């Protein structure tokens, strides 16, 4: 499965108003320096000490938002 990884701070800039909000990210344990990744379906996962946890999802045209903000492609 392909992902784009980023920090929690980058994810906060990408998230749209009708998706997760800052409070939702904080509740899920995402900090500005957290490692997160998004798959092509828009599922958001946060890195925990023993693996990855799904914490929500992105909607709509997130592909363009993610690639523009991170400068990365799916890998």
Secondary structure, DSSP 8 states (H G I E B T S, - for coil): --EEEEEHHHHHHH--TTS--HHHHHHTT--TT-EEEEETT-EEEEEETTEEEEEEE--SSHHHHHHHHH-----
